[in-house]
Amino acid sequence: DLLDSELFGHARGAFTGAVEAHKGLFEAADQATLFLDEVAEIPPALQVKLLRVLQEHEVRRVGESKAIHVDVRNIAATNLNLQEAVQAKRFREDLYYRLDVIRLHMPPLRERREDIPLLVDHFLEIIGDRLGRKLNLHPDALAFLEQHDFPGNVRELVNYIEQ
């Protein structure tokens, strides 16, 4: 229910605690781009609603029957193989084809080690700004990071830097 409300919004009184109407992410992203991370984890019931938004360009807030037109560019990401999820009936085939307009494959960090120094600098700057100081990494630490396989990809790299 929470994901439904976050994506599509809800009307005042639609459920306990809905004290006022709430725009969902699709409505808030009208005339803009919405990033759907880990789209393969969306439950089947919400996959139907997501497909409707992508096909009809309209949302219905939880508790309302009136459709609201939205013009949203969608970018979806997942770490799962959606084709396998479709074959295993864990992901709707029609939704897969609606999302699979332009496919970008991002190789894992272990296959693009040349990006590690740039990413390290970037995250050091972000974390340093948050802490209010300039951060540096010892060359031996950078050499270690460049040799690591990073099964957790960029999130693991950020964790190492924060540590």
DSSP file with accessible surface (Angstrom, degrees, kcal/mol):
  #  RESIDUE AA STRUCTURE BP1 BP2  ACC     N-H-->O    O-->H-N    N-H-->O    O-->H-N    TCO  KAPPA ALPHA  PHI   PSI    X-CA   Y-CA   Z-CA
    1    1 A D     >        0   0  171      0, 0.0     4,-2.4     0, 0.0     5,-0.2   0.000 360.0 360.0 360.0 -38.2    0.0    0.0    0.0
    2    2 A L  H  >  +     0   0  132      2,-0.2     4,-2.7     1,-0.2     5,-0.2   0.933 360.0  46.2 -65.2 -44.4    2.8    2.4    0.8
    3    3 A L  H  > S+     0   0   74      2,-0.2     4,-2.8     1,-0.2     5,-0.3   0.918 111.2  53.4 -64.0 -41.0    4.5    1.8   -2.6
    4    4 A D  H  > S+     0   0   18      1,-0.2     4,-2.7     2,-0.2     5,-0.5   0.946 112.4  44.2 -56.8 -48.6    1.1    2.2   -4.3
    5    5 A S  H  X S+     0   0    5     -4,-2.4     4,-1.9     3,-0.2    -2,-0.2   0.897 113.3  51.0 -65.5 -40.8    0.6    5.6   -2.5
    6    6 A E  H  < S+     0   0   78     -4,-2.7    19,-3.0    -5,-0.2    -2,-0.2   0.912 118.5  36.6 -65.2 -42.1    4.2    6.7   -3.2
    7    7 A L  H  < S+     0   0    8     -4,-2.8    19,-2.1    17,-0.3    20,-0.4   0.912 135.3  18.5 -76.7 -43.2    4.0    6.0   -6.9
    8    8 A F  H  < S-     0   0    5     -4,-2.7    16,-0.5    -5,-0.3    -3,-0.2   0.537  99.4-128.9-112.6 -10.1    0.4    6.9   -7.7
    9    9 A G     <  -     0   0    0     -4,-1.9    53,-2.7    -5,-0.5     2,-0.3  -0.155  18.3-113.9  87.0 175.2   -0.7    9.2   -4.8
   10   10 A H  B     -Ab  22  62A  21     12,-1.9    12,-2.9    51,-0.3     2,-0.2  -0.993  14.0-116.9-150.4 156.5   -3.8    8.9   -2.7
   11   11 A A    >   -     0   0   10     51,-2.9     3,-2.0    -2,-0.3     4,-0.3  -0.531  48.0 -85.7 -86.7 156.7   -7.0   10.8   -1.9
   12   12 A R  T 3  S+     0   0  190      1,-0.3     7,-0.2    -2,-0.2    -1,-0.1  -0.426 118.2  14.4 -59.6 131.0   -7.8   12.3    1.4
   13   13 A G  T 3  S+     0   0   60      5,-3.5    -1,-0.3     2,-0.2     6,-0.1   0.537  83.9 130.1  80.1   7.0   -9.4    9.5    3.5
   14   14 A A  S <  S-     0   0   35     -3,-2.0     2,-0.3     4,-0.2    -2,-0.1   0.805  82.7  -9.3 -64.3 -27.5   -8.3    6.7    1.2
   15   15 A F  S >  S-     0   0   87     -4,-0.3     3,-2.4     3,-0.1    -2,-0.2  -0.961  99.8 -59.4-159.1 168.7   -7.0    4.8    4.1
   16   16 A T  T 3  S+     0   0  147     -2,-0.3     3,-0.1     1,-0.3    -2,-0.0  -0.360 124.8  20.9 -58.0 126.2   -6.3    5.3    7.8
   17   17 A G  T 3  S+     0   0   65      1,-0.1     2,-1.8    -2,-0.1    -1,-0.3   0.305  84.4 122.1  96.5  -8.4   -3.8    8.1    8.2
   18   18 A A    <   +     0   0    6     -3,-2.4    -5,-3.5     1,-0.2    -4,-0.2  -0.572  27.1 159.4 -86.1  78.1   -4.5    9.7    4.8
   19   19 A V        +     0   0  111     -2,-1.8     2,-0.3    -7,-0.2    -1,-0.2   0.634  63.9  17.9 -80.5 -13.9   -5.5   13.0    6.3
   20   20 A E  S    S-     0   0  137     -3,-0.2    -7,-0.1    -9,-0.1    -1,-0.1  -0.983  93.0 -85.5-149.9 160.5   -4.9   14.9    3.0
   21   21 A A        -     0   0   48     -2,-0.3     2,-0.4    -9,-0.1   -10,-0.2  -0.344  42.8-157.2 -64.9 148.8   -4.5   14.2   -0.7
   22   22 A H  B     -A   10   0A  62    -12,-2.9   -12,-1.9   -14,-0.0     2,-0.3  -0.994  12.1-133.7-135.6 126.4   -1.0   13.3   -1.8
   23   23 A K        -     0   0  120     -2,-0.4   -14,-0.3   -14,-0.2   -15,-0.1  -0.620  27.0-135.7 -73.0 136.1    0.6   13.5   -5.2
   24   24 A G     >  -     0   0    1    -16,-0.5     4,-2.6    -2,-0.3   -17,-0.3  -0.304  28.5 -96.1 -82.9 175.2    2.4   10.4   -6.2
   25   25 A L  H  > S+     0   0   74    -19,-3.0     4,-1.8     1,-0.2   -18,-0.2   0.865 123.1  54.1 -63.0 -36.5    5.9   10.3   -7.8
   26   26 A F  H  4 S+     0   0    1    -19,-2.1    -1,-0.2     2,-0.2    45,-0.2   0.936 111.7  44.2 -64.4 -43.8    4.4   10.0  -11.3
   27   27 A E  H >4 S+     0   0   25    -20,-0.4     3,-1.4     1,-0.2    -2,-0.2   0.915 113.5  50.6 -67.1 -39.9    2.3   13.1  -10.8
   28   28 A A  H 3< S+     0   0   69     -4,-2.6    -1,-0.2     1,-0.3    -2,-0.2   0.807 109.0  53.1 -67.2 -27.3    5.1   15.0   -9.2
   29   29 A A  T >< S+     0   0   11     -4,-1.8     3,-2.1    -5,-0.2    44,-0.3   0.299  76.2 143.4 -92.3  10.7    7.4   14.1  -12.2
   30   30 A D  T <  S+     0   0   65     -3,-1.4    42,-0.2     1,-0.3     3,-0.1  -0.247  76.4  11.9 -53.5 133.3    5.0   15.3  -14.8
   31   31 A Q  T 3  S+     0   0  143     40,-2.9    -1,-0.3     1,-0.3     2,-0.2   0.692 126.9  70.0  68.4  21.8    7.0   16.9  -17.6
   32   32 A A  E <  S-c   72   0B  47     -3,-2.1    41,-2.7    39,-0.6     2,-0.4  -0.666  89.0 -77.2-144.7-161.8   10.2   15.4  -16.2
   33   33 A T  E     -c   73   0B  59     39,-0.2     2,-0.5    -2,-0.2    41,-0.2  -0.914  28.7-159.5-116.0 137.8   12.0   12.1  -15.6
   34   34 A L  E     -c   74   0B  18     39,-2.9    41,-2.4    -2,-0.4     2,-0.6  -0.970   9.3-149.2-117.6 126.9   11.2    9.5  -13.0
   35   35 A F  E     -c   75   0B 114     -2,-0.5     2,-0.8    39,-0.2    41,-0.2  -0.863   6.6-163.1 -97.9 119.3   13.9    6.9  -12.1
   36   36 A L  E >   -c   76   0B  12     39,-3.5    41,-2.5    -2,-0.6     3,-0.6  -0.870  12.4-161.8-103.0 100.1   12.5    3.5  -11.0
   37   37 A D  T 3   +     0   0   75     -2,-0.8    41,-0.2     1,-0.2     4,-0.1  -0.602  70.0   6.8 -85.5 143.9   15.2    1.7   -9.2
   38   38 A E  T >  S+     0   0   46     39,-0.3     3,-2.1    -2,-0.3    40,-0.2   0.910  73.8 172.4  52.5  50.0   15.1   -2.1   -8.7
   39   39 A V  G X   +     0   0    1     38,-2.4     3,-1.6    -3,-0.6    39,-0.2   0.777  68.0  68.8 -61.0 -26.1   12.0   -2.3  -10.9
   40   40 A A  G 3  S+     0   0   14     37,-0.3    -1,-0.3     1,-0.3    38,-0.1   0.696  91.6  62.1 -67.8 -16.1   12.1   -6.1  -10.8
   41   41 A E  G <  S+     0   0  124     -3,-2.1    -1,-0.3    -4,-0.1    -2,-0.2   0.482  73.5 116.3 -88.4  -3.5   11.2   -6.0   -7.1
   42   42 A I  S <  S-     0   0   18     -3,-1.6     5,-0.1    -4,-0.2    -4,-0.0  -0.495  74.4-111.9 -67.8 129.5    7.8   -4.3   -7.7
   43   43 A P    >>  -     0   0   65      0, 0.0     4,-1.8     0, 0.0     3,-0.7  -0.227  26.4-109.0 -61.5 152.3    5.0   -6.7   -6.6
   44   44 A P  H 3> S+     0   0   94      0, 0.0     4,-1.5     0, 0.0    -2,-0.1   0.848 116.4  55.9 -53.1 -40.5    2.8   -8.2   -9.4
   45   45 A A  H 3> S+     0   0   77      1,-0.2     4,-1.1     2,-0.2     3,-0.1   0.894 110.9  44.5 -62.9 -37.1   -0.3   -6.1   -8.4
   46   46 A L  H <> S+     0   0   15     -3,-0.7     4,-2.8     1,-0.2    -1,-0.2   0.769 102.6  65.9 -78.4 -24.2    1.7   -2.9   -8.8
   47   47 A Q  H  X S+     0   0    4     -4,-1.8     4,-2.6     2,-0.2    -1,-0.2   0.903 100.2  52.5 -61.4 -37.1    3.2   -4.1  -12.0
   48   48 A V  H  X S+     0   0   70     -4,-1.5     4,-2.1     2,-0.2    -1,-0.2   0.938 111.6  44.9 -62.9 -46.3   -0.3   -3.9  -13.5
   49   49 A K  H  X S+     0   0   90     -4,-1.1     4,-2.1     2,-0.2    -2,-0.2   0.891 112.4  51.8 -66.6 -38.6   -0.8   -0.3  -12.4
   50   50 A L  H  X S+     0   0    0     -4,-2.8     4,-2.4     2,-0.2    -2,-0.2   0.930 108.1  51.7 -63.5 -43.5    2.7    0.6  -13.6
   51   51 A L  H  X S+     0   0   10     -4,-2.6     4,-2.4     1,-0.2     5,-0.3   0.925 108.0  52.6 -58.7 -41.9    2.0   -0.8  -17.0
   52   52 A R  H  X S+     0   0   76     -4,-2.1     4,-3.2     1,-0.2     5,-0.4   0.919 109.2  48.7 -61.9 -44.0   -1.2    1.2  -17.2
   53   53 A V  H  X S+     0   0    7     -4,-2.1     4,-1.8     1,-0.2    -1,-0.2   0.930 112.9  47.7 -61.9 -43.6    0.6    4.4  -16.4
   54   54 A L  H  < S+     0   0   12     -4,-2.4    -1,-0.2     1,-0.2    -2,-0.2   0.857 120.6  37.0 -67.7 -34.5    3.2    3.7  -19.0
   55   55 A Q  H  < S+     0   0   75     -4,-2.4    -2,-0.2    -5,-0.2    -1,-0.2   0.904 128.8  29.4 -83.0 -44.6    0.6    2.8  -21.7
   56   56 A E  H  < S-     0   0  102     -4,-3.2    -3,-0.2    -5,-0.3    -2,-0.2   0.551  92.4-133.4 -96.5 -12.6   -2.1    5.3  -20.9
   57   57 A H  S  < S+     0   0   85     -4,-1.8    13,-2.7    -5,-0.4     2,-0.3   0.879  70.7 104.1  57.8  40.7    0.0    8.2  -19.5
   58   58 A E  E     -D   69   0C  50     -6,-0.4     2,-0.3    11,-0.3    11,-0.2  -0.993  53.0-155.5-149.7 150.2   -2.4    8.6  -16.6
   59   59 A V  E     -D   68   0C   1      9,-2.4     9,-2.9    -2,-0.3     2,-0.5  -0.872   7.0-149.5-120.3 156.9   -2.5    7.7  -12.9
   60   60 A R  E     -D   67   0C 114     -2,-0.3     7,-0.1     7,-0.2     3,-0.1  -0.991  23.1-131.1-124.6 119.3   -5.3    7.2  -10.5
   61   61 A R    >   -     0   0   38      5,-0.5     3,-2.2    -2,-0.5   -51,-0.3  -0.368  38.3 -90.2 -63.6 147.7   -4.6    8.1   -6.9
   62   62 A V  B 3  S+b   10   0A  38    -53,-2.7   -51,-2.9     1,-0.3   -48,-0.2  -0.404 117.6  20.5 -58.2 128.1   -5.5    5.4   -4.4
   63   63 A G  T 3  S+     0   0   63      1,-0.3     2,-0.3   -53,-0.2    -1,-0.3   0.480 108.8  95.3  89.1   2.5   -9.1    6.1   -3.4
   64   64 A E    <   -     0   0   61     -3,-2.2    -1,-0.3     1,-0.1   -53,-0.0  -0.930  52.8-163.5-123.9 151.4  -10.0    8.2   -6.5
   65   65 A S        +     0   0  108     -2,-0.3     2,-0.3    -3,-0.1    -1,-0.1   0.581  64.2 100.0-104.1 -14.3  -11.7    7.2   -9.7
   66   66 A K        -     0   0  140     -5,-0.1    -5,-0.5     1,-0.0     2,-0.3  -0.564  69.3-135.3 -76.6 130.2  -10.6   10.2  -11.7
   67   67 A A  E     -D   60   0C  32     -2,-0.3     2,-0.5    -7,-0.1    -7,-0.2  -0.628  11.4-151.0 -85.0 144.1   -7.6    9.7  -14.0
   68   68 A I  E     -D   59   0C  29     -9,-2.9    -9,-2.4    -2,-0.3     2,-0.2  -0.971  16.8-127.6-117.4 122.8   -4.8   12.3  -14.0
   69   69 A H  E     -D   58   0C 125     -2,-0.5     2,-0.4   -11,-0.2   -11,-0.3  -0.482  30.3-176.4 -70.4 135.6   -2.8   12.8  -17.2
   70   70 A V        -     0   0    2    -13,-2.7     2,-0.6    -2,-0.2   -43,-0.1  -0.989  22.1-158.9-133.8 143.5    1.0   12.6  -16.8
   71   71 A D        +     0   0   79     -2,-0.4   -40,-2.9   -45,-0.2   -39,-0.6  -0.899  34.0 159.2-120.0  95.0    3.8   13.1  -19.2
   72   72 A V  E     -c   32   0B  13     -2,-0.6     2,-0.5   -42,-0.2   -39,-0.2  -0.972  37.9-142.8-127.5 132.5    6.8   11.3  -17.6
   73   73 A R  E     -c   33   0B 162    -41,-2.7   -39,-2.9    -2,-0.4     2,-0.4  -0.815  29.7-151.0 -87.1 130.5   10.0   10.0  -19.1
   74   74 A N  E     -c   34   0B  47     -2,-0.5     2,-0.4   -41,-0.2   -39,-0.2  -0.889  19.1-174.5-112.3 136.6   10.8    6.8  -17.2
   75   75 A I  E     -c   35   0B  89    -41,-2.4   -39,-3.5    -2,-0.4     2,-0.4  -0.999  13.7-169.1-123.3 125.9   14.2    5.2  -16.5
   76   76 A A  E     -c   36   0B  38     -2,-0.4     2,-0.3   -41,-0.2   -39,-0.2  -0.922   4.3-174.2-119.3 144.2   14.2    1.9  -14.9
   77   77 A A        +     0   0   31    -41,-2.5   -38,-2.4    -2,-0.4   -39,-0.3  -0.961   8.2 164.2-135.1 152.2   17.0   -0.1  -13.4
   78   78 A T        -     0   0   43     -2,-0.3     4,-0.1   -40,-0.2    -2,-0.0  -0.970  35.9-142.7-158.6 155.2   17.5   -3.5  -11.9
   79   79 A N  S    S+     0   0  120     -2,-0.3     2,-0.2     2,-0.1    -1,-0.0   0.397  81.6  85.6 -99.1   2.0   20.3   -5.8  -11.0
   80   80 A L  S    S-     0   0   73      1,-0.0     2,-0.9    -3,-0.0     3,-0.1  -0.640  90.1-106.8 -97.7 159.6   18.3   -8.8  -12.1
   81   81 A N     >  -     0   0   73     -2,-0.2     4,-1.9     1,-0.2     3,-0.2  -0.753  30.3-164.1 -83.5 106.3   18.0  -10.3  -15.6
   82   82 A L  H  > S+     0   0   26     -2,-0.9     4,-2.6     1,-0.2     5,-0.2   0.836  85.4  59.9 -66.2 -31.3   14.4   -9.2  -16.5
   83   83 A Q  H  > S+     0   0   89      1,-0.2     4,-2.2     2,-0.2    -1,-0.2   0.925 108.1  45.4 -62.0 -41.4   14.2  -11.7  -19.4
   84   84 A E  H  > S+     0   0  116     -3,-0.2     4,-2.2     2,-0.2    -2,-0.2   0.891 111.2  53.1 -67.2 -38.3   14.8  -14.5  -16.9
   85   85 A A  H  <>S+     0   0    3     -4,-1.9     5,-3.0     2,-0.2     6,-1.1   0.885 109.1  49.7 -64.0 -37.2   12.2  -13.0  -14.5
   86   86 A V  H ><5S+     0   0   18     -4,-2.6     3,-1.7     4,-0.2    -2,-0.2   0.945 110.7  49.0 -65.4 -46.6    9.7  -12.9  -17.3
   87   87 A Q  H 3<5S+     0   0  155     -4,-2.2    -2,-0.2     1,-0.3    -1,-0.2   0.868 111.5  49.7 -61.7 -34.3   10.4  -16.5  -18.2
   88   88 A A  T 3<5S-     0   0   49     -4,-2.2    -1,-0.3    -5,-0.1    -2,-0.2   0.373 115.1-119.3 -84.9   3.7   10.0  -17.5  -14.6
   89   89 A K  T < 5S+     0   0  177     -3,-1.7    -3,-0.2     2,-0.2    -2,-0.1   0.762  84.2 116.1  63.9  29.0    6.7  -15.5  -14.4
   90   90 A R  S   <S+     0   0  147     -5,-3.0     2,-0.4     1,-0.2    -4,-0.2   0.532  75.5  39.8 -98.9 -10.0    8.0  -13.2  -11.7
   91   91 A F  S    S-     0   0    6     -6,-1.1    -1,-0.2    -9,-0.1    -2,-0.2  -0.997  93.5-106.3-142.0 135.4    7.8  -10.1  -14.0
   92   92 A R     >  -     0   0   89     -2,-0.4     4,-2.2     1,-0.1     5,-0.1  -0.382  19.4-146.4 -64.2 131.2    5.0   -9.2  -16.5
   93   93 A E  H  > S+     0   0  107      2,-0.2     4,-2.3     1,-0.2     5,-0.2   0.901  98.9  52.3 -65.2 -41.7    6.1   -9.7  -20.1
   94   94 A D  H  > S+     0   0   63      1,-0.2     4,-1.6     2,-0.2    -1,-0.2   0.898 110.6  48.3 -65.4 -35.2    4.0   -6.8  -21.3
   95   95 A L  H  > S+     0   0    0      2,-0.2     4,-2.3     1,-0.2     5,-0.2   0.914 108.0  55.8 -68.2 -40.0    5.6   -4.5  -18.7
   96   96 A Y  H  X S+     0   0   12     -4,-2.2     4,-2.3     1,-0.2    -2,-0.2   0.947 109.8  44.9 -55.7 -49.1    9.1   -5.8  -19.7
   97   97 A Y  H  < S+     0   0  142     -4,-2.3    -1,-0.2     1,-0.2    -2,-0.2   0.823 110.7  54.5 -70.1 -27.3    8.5   -4.8  -23.4
   98   98 A R  H  < S+     0   0  113     -4,-1.6    -1,-0.2    -5,-0.2    -2,-0.2   0.878 116.0  38.5 -70.1 -35.4    7.0   -1.4  -22.3
   99   99 A L  H >< S+     0   0   34     -4,-2.3     2,-2.0     1,-0.2     3,-0.5   0.790  99.4  78.2 -83.0 -28.8   10.2   -0.7  -20.3
  100  100 A D  T 3<  +     0   0   45     -4,-2.3     3,-0.2    -5,-0.2    -1,-0.2  -0.321  54.8 118.0 -85.4  58.2   12.7   -2.2  -22.8
  101  101 A V  T 3  S+     0   0  117     -2,-2.0     2,-0.5     1,-0.4    -1,-0.2   0.926  87.2  11.0 -85.7 -54.9   12.7    0.7  -25.2
  102  102 A I  S <  S-     0   0  141     -3,-0.5     2,-0.5     2,-0.0    -1,-0.4  -0.990  79.1-156.9-125.2 121.9   16.4    1.6  -24.9
  103  103 A R        -     0   0  145     -2,-0.5     2,-0.5    -3,-0.2    -3,-0.1  -0.864   8.3-172.4-105.2 129.4   18.6   -0.8  -23.0
  104  104 A L        -     0   0  156     -2,-0.5     2,-0.6     2,-0.0    -2,-0.0  -0.981  10.0-154.2-117.5 130.0   21.8    0.2  -21.4
  105  105 A H        -     0   0  153     -2,-0.5    -2,-0.0     2,-0.0     0, 0.0  -0.913   4.0-161.9-104.5 121.2   24.1   -2.3  -19.8
  106  106 A M        -     0   0  131     -2,-0.6     3,-0.1     0, 0.0    -2,-0.0  -0.906  19.0-137.2-101.3 109.3   26.3   -1.0  -17.1
  107  107 A P        -     0   0   41      0, 0.0     5,-0.1     0, 0.0    -2,-0.0  -0.292  31.1 -93.3 -62.5 151.6   29.2   -3.5  -16.6
  108  108 A P    >   -     0   0   22      0, 0.0     3,-2.1     0, 0.0     4,-0.3  -0.227  36.8-107.2 -62.3 156.5   30.1   -4.2  -13.0
  109  109 A L  G >  S+     0   0    0      1,-0.3     3,-1.9    41,-0.3     6,-0.2   0.844 117.8  64.9 -56.9 -33.3   32.9   -2.2  -11.4
  110  110 A R  G 3  S+     0   0  103     39,-0.5     3,-0.4    40,-0.3    -1,-0.3   0.728 101.5  51.7 -65.5 -17.9   35.3   -5.1  -11.6
  111  111 A E  G <  S+     0   0  125     -3,-2.1    -1,-0.3     1,-0.2    -2,-0.2   0.414 114.9  41.3 -96.8   1.0   35.1   -4.8  -15.4
  112  112 A R    X   +     0   0   32     -3,-1.9     3,-2.3    -4,-0.3     4,-0.3  -0.319  63.2 154.7-142.6  57.5   35.8   -1.1  -15.5
  113  113 A R  G >   +     0   0   72     -3,-0.4     3,-1.6     1,-0.3    -1,-0.1   0.740  66.1  73.6 -59.9 -24.9   38.6   -0.6  -12.9
  114  114 A E  G 3  S+     0   0  136      1,-0.3     4,-0.5     2,-0.2    -1,-0.3   0.707  91.3  59.2 -64.8 -16.5   39.8    2.5  -14.7
  115  115 A D  G <> S+     0   0   50     -3,-2.3     4,-2.6    -6,-0.2    -1,-0.3   0.666  83.6  84.3 -81.8 -17.5   36.7    4.3  -13.3
  116  116 A I  H <> S+     0   0    0     -3,-1.6     4,-3.1    -4,-0.3     5,-0.2   0.920  87.0  48.6 -59.5 -48.7   37.7    3.6   -9.7
  117  117 A P  H  > S+     0   0   34      0, 0.0     4,-2.4     0, 0.0    -1,-0.2   0.921 114.1  47.6 -59.4 -39.3   40.0    6.6   -9.2
  118  118 A L  H  > S+     0   0  123     -4,-0.5     4,-2.2     2,-0.2    -2,-0.2   0.917 114.0  46.6 -65.6 -42.9   37.4    9.0  -10.7
  119  119 A L  H  X S+     0   0   36     -4,-2.6     4,-2.8     2,-0.2     5,-0.3   0.909 110.6  53.2 -65.9 -40.2   34.7    7.5   -8.5
  120  120 A V  H  X S+     0   0    3     -4,-3.1     4,-2.8    -5,-0.2     5,-0.2   0.949 110.3  47.3 -59.4 -49.0   36.9    7.6   -5.4
  121  121 A D  H  X S+     0   0  105     -4,-2.4     4,-2.0    -5,-0.2    -1,-0.2   0.922 112.5  50.3 -58.4 -43.6   37.6   11.3   -6.0
  122  122 A H  H  X S+     0   0   96     -4,-2.2     4,-2.1     1,-0.2    -2,-0.2   0.943 114.1  42.3 -61.1 -48.6   33.9   12.0   -6.5
  123  123 A F  H  X S+     0   0   34     -4,-2.8     4,-2.8     1,-0.2     5,-0.3   0.849 110.5  56.5 -73.1 -31.6   32.8   10.3   -3.4
  124  124 A L  H  X S+     0   0   17     -4,-2.8     4,-2.7    -5,-0.3    -1,-0.2   0.908 108.9  48.5 -61.9 -39.8   35.6   11.7   -1.3
  125  125 A E  H  X S+     0   0  128     -4,-2.0     4,-2.6    -5,-0.2    -2,-0.2   0.934 112.6  47.0 -65.8 -44.9   34.4   15.2   -2.3
  126  126 A I  H  X S+     0   0   74     -4,-2.1     4,-2.0     2,-0.2    -2,-0.2   0.947 117.1  42.3 -62.1 -48.6   30.8   14.4   -1.5
  127  127 A I  H  X S+     0   0   11     -4,-2.8     4,-2.1     1,-0.2    -2,-0.2   0.911 113.6  53.1 -67.4 -39.5   31.6   12.9    1.9
  128  128 A G  H  X>S+     0   0    1     -4,-2.7     5,-2.4    -5,-0.3     4,-1.3   0.912 107.7  51.0 -61.6 -41.6   34.1   15.6    2.6
  129  129 A D  H  <5S+     0   0  117     -4,-2.6     3,-0.3     1,-0.2    -1,-0.2   0.913 109.6  50.8 -61.5 -41.1   31.5   18.3    1.9
  130  130 A R  H  <5S+     0   0  158     -4,-2.0    -1,-0.2     1,-0.2    -2,-0.2   0.880 116.3  40.9 -63.9 -36.4   29.1   16.5    4.3
  131  131 A L  H  <5S-     0   0   93     -4,-2.1    -1,-0.2     2,-0.2    -2,-0.2   0.560 111.3-121.0 -88.2 -11.6   31.9   16.5    7.0
  132  132 A G  T  <5S+     0   0   69     -4,-1.3     2,-0.3    -3,-0.3    -3,-0.2   0.801  78.1  86.8  77.1  30.3   33.1   20.0    6.2
  133  133 A R  S   <S-     0   0  162     -5,-2.4     2,-0.4    -6,-0.1    -1,-0.2  -0.982  81.1 -97.5-154.1 163.2   36.6   19.1    5.4
  134  134 A K        -     0   0  170     -2,-0.3     2,-0.4    -3,-0.1    -9,-0.1  -0.707  38.2-157.0 -85.0 130.8   38.8   17.9    2.5
  135  135 A L        -     0   0   35     -2,-0.4     2,-0.3   -11,-0.2    -7,-0.1  -0.866   9.8-173.6-110.7 144.3   39.4   14.2    2.4
  136  136 A N        -     0   0  131     -2,-0.4     2,-0.4   -12,-0.0   -15,-0.0  -0.920  16.1-137.2-129.8 159.0   42.3   12.3    0.7
  137  137 A L        -     0   0   56     -2,-0.3     5,-0.0     4,-0.0    24,-0.0  -0.966  24.9-116.7-120.1 132.1   43.1    8.7    0.1
  138  138 A H    >>  -     0   0  117     -2,-0.4     4,-2.1     1,-0.1     3,-0.7  -0.366  26.4-120.9 -62.1 140.6   46.5    7.2    0.7
  139  139 A P  H 3> S+     0   0   94      0, 0.0     4,-2.5     0, 0.0     5,-0.2   0.846 113.8  55.9 -55.5 -34.5   47.9    5.8   -2.6
  140  140 A D  H 3> S+     0   0  119      2,-0.2     4,-2.1     1,-0.2     5,-0.1   0.878 106.5  50.7 -65.3 -36.0   48.2    2.3   -1.1
  141  141 A A  H <> S+     0   0   36     -3,-0.7     4,-2.4     2,-0.2    -1,-0.2   0.912 110.2  49.1 -67.2 -41.5   44.5    2.4   -0.3
  142  142 A L  H  X S+     0   0   45     -4,-2.1     4,-2.5     2,-0.2    -2,-0.2   0.925 109.6  52.0 -63.3 -41.9   43.7    3.4   -3.9
  143  143 A A  H  X S+     0   0   45     -4,-2.5     4,-1.0     1,-0.2    -1,-0.2   0.904 109.4  50.6 -60.8 -40.8   45.8    0.6   -5.2
  144  144 A F  H >X S+     0   0  110     -4,-2.1     4,-1.0     1,-0.2     3,-0.9   0.941 110.8  48.6 -60.3 -47.6   43.9   -1.8   -2.9
  145  145 A L  H >< S+     0   0    9     -4,-2.4     3,-0.6     1,-0.3    -2,-0.2   0.880 106.5  56.4 -63.2 -37.0   40.6   -0.5   -4.2
  146  146 A E  H 3< S+     0   0   59     -4,-2.5    -1,-0.3     1,-0.2    -2,-0.2   0.746 110.9  44.8 -68.3 -20.5   41.7   -0.8   -7.8
  147  147 A Q  H << S+     0   0  144     -4,-1.0    -1,-0.2    -3,-0.9    -2,-0.2   0.598  91.1 102.4 -96.9 -12.8   42.5   -4.6   -7.3
  148  148 A H    <<  -     0   0   42     -4,-1.0    -3,-0.0    -3,-0.6    -4,-0.0  -0.409  67.2-140.9 -74.8 146.2   39.3   -5.4   -5.4
  149  149 A D        -     0   0   90     -2,-0.1   -39,-0.5   -38,-0.0     4,-0.2   0.654  23.8-148.8 -82.1 -19.1   36.5   -7.2   -7.3
  150  150 A F    >   -     0   0    0    -41,-0.1     3,-2.1     1,-0.1   -40,-0.3   0.935  20.1-177.6  50.5  67.3   33.6   -5.2   -5.7
  151  151 A P  T 3  S+     0   0   99      0, 0.0    -1,-0.1     0, 0.0   -42,-0.0   0.808  87.8  52.7 -62.5 -22.7   30.8   -7.8   -5.7
  152  152 A G  T >> S-     0   0   38      1,-0.3     4,-1.0     2,-0.1     3,-0.7   0.301 101.2-153.1 -92.7   8.9   28.6   -5.0   -4.2
  153  153 A N  H X>  -     0   0   59     -3,-2.1     4,-1.7     1,-0.2     3,-0.6  -0.147  60.6 -13.6  55.0-143.9   29.6   -2.6   -7.1
  154  154 A V  H 3> S+     0   0   40      1,-0.3     4,-2.8     2,-0.2    -1,-0.2   0.850 134.3  60.1 -63.5 -34.2   29.6    1.1   -6.5
  155  155 A R  H <> S+     0   0  169     -3,-0.7     4,-2.0     1,-0.2    -1,-0.3   0.897 106.0  48.4 -60.4 -38.3   27.7    0.8   -3.3
  156  156 A E  H <X S+     0   0   38     -4,-1.0     4,-2.4    -3,-0.6    -1,-0.2   0.907 109.5  52.5 -67.7 -40.2   30.5   -1.3   -1.9
  157  157 A L  H  X S+     0   0    0     -4,-1.7     4,-2.3     2,-0.2    -2,-0.2   0.943 109.1  49.3 -60.2 -45.9   33.1    1.3   -3.1
  158  158 A V  H  X S+     0   0   32     -4,-2.8     4,-2.8     1,-0.2     5,-0.2   0.918 109.1  53.4 -59.8 -41.2   31.2    4.1   -1.3
  159  159 A N  H  X S+     0   0   79     -4,-2.0     4,-2.3    -5,-0.2    -1,-0.2   0.928 108.0  49.8 -61.3 -43.6   31.1    2.0    1.9
  160  160 A Y  H  < S+     0   0   72     -4,-2.4    -1,-0.2     1,-0.2    -2,-0.2   0.923 111.8  48.7 -59.9 -43.6   34.8    1.5    1.8
  161  161 A I  H  < S+     0   0   22     -4,-2.3    -2,-0.2     1,-0.2    -1,-0.2   0.921 110.6  49.7 -65.5 -42.6   35.4    5.2    1.3
  162  162 A E  H  <        0   0   96     -4,-2.8    -1,-0.2     1,-0.2    -2,-0.2   0.882 360.0 360.0 -63.5 -36.1   33.0    6.1    4.2
  163  163 A Q     <        0   0  160     -4,-2.3    -1,-0.2    -5,-0.2    -2,-0.2   0.885 360.0 360.0 -65.6 360.0   34.9    3.6    6.4
